[in-house]
Amino acid sequence: MKKILLLSDTHGYLDDRIIEHCSDADEVWHAGDWGEGVAQQLEKNFVVRGVFGNIDGKYIREKYPEHLRFKAEGLDVFITHIGGYPGNYDFRVREEIKNHPPQLFICGHSHILKIMYDDKLKLLHINPGAAGKHGFHIMRTMVRFQIENGMVKNPEVIELGKRNSIS
């Protein structure tokens, strides 16, 4: 079993609550729009996988790909930043998902938390929302789950507090 903490859209902001949750995970996955310094801070202490987002600069773009596909504990995972959701996948990934559906499709970008199953393609879609303080979202969120024997287990939304209540 592997414990995953899934982040997106930190936009350069990490607080102690995020770091505390990272400490409980075997791996931290980031679905893009890290912002300056976030990757370096996470990489110091955690196993990190991720993709670059539309706001990310040179460090992230050189170290992390636009799309990442891999197996974790037997689960076929596809992560990208701008990916859409079931019934409305972004043109950048639509053909790949349609022709070779992963078991787990993860994206960020929208700042809208979604965990939904695509009945047509038989895949689980997760967008963890936004863990940072920049954007239009009201609640800062991230998602944790376990992977065991090729299956996602116990997905849990973690609310980090309202975006506008951060000083």
Secondary structure by P-SEA (a helix, b strand, c coil): cbbbbbbccccccccaaaaaaaaaccbbbbccccccaaaaaaaacccccccccccccaaaaaccccbbbbbccccbbbbbcccccccccccccaaaaaaccccbbbbccccbbbbbbcccccbbbbccccccccccccccbbbbbbbccccccbbbbbbcccccccc
